[in-house]
Amino acid sequence: MEKVKFTAMKDGDREDYEFLTRHEIDYASKTADRLLAALVDLDKSLSGYQVTRLGHSLQSATRAWRDGADIDWVVSALLHDIGDIYAPYNHDEYAAAILRPFVREQCAWVVEKHGDFQKLYYAHHLGGNRDARDAYKDHPCYEDCAEFCERWDQVSFDPDYPHESIDFFRPMVEQVFARKAYDPAVIRAGERASLTNSTIAGERNA
């Protein structure tokens, strides 16, 4: 069997859907490779900054790594702007949708909301609301998102910052996207982990 028999989903049978499931599992297993390729394409994204969007992403992830962040934070920092090419007006939601099945709930929420939190640094220059993040004041991850933006995001436009390469982060991305989607042990709903760990940071920066 090379293709399903049906032309309308309601006409499919068990054989068809078992066949498709096998194909979907195989396709999903290569998600990390596709995301890393898409990350390279960020070099073709929005210009005008002193670094490319790829450079910005690598800087953000490198800062997270050097701060002793766990793998969920590092991969989230790496991919937080992955939506810039295809969803320029809601890139944060786009990136969060990609990450949500495979990282801690805390990290997905921070990525989803980081666009509003970033407005603190520029919106007032354009007649916008720099305090848009105040809408989330009561959320348990509010401070996490503020710290994410301050430590790793807004500062990562520096052409002189020595960042790690895509290949450095490849094993981490592969590990995260090899997880079972929406595994409660991965999502860890309601749990928070610090963005930084001074002990681990010391080991990584030794």
Helices and strands as residue ranges (DSSP letters): G 9-11, H 14-28, H 31-41, G 42-44, H 53-66, H 71-79, H 91-99, H 105-118, G 119-121, G 123-126, G 132-136, H 142-148, I 149-153, H 166-177, H 184-187, H 198-204
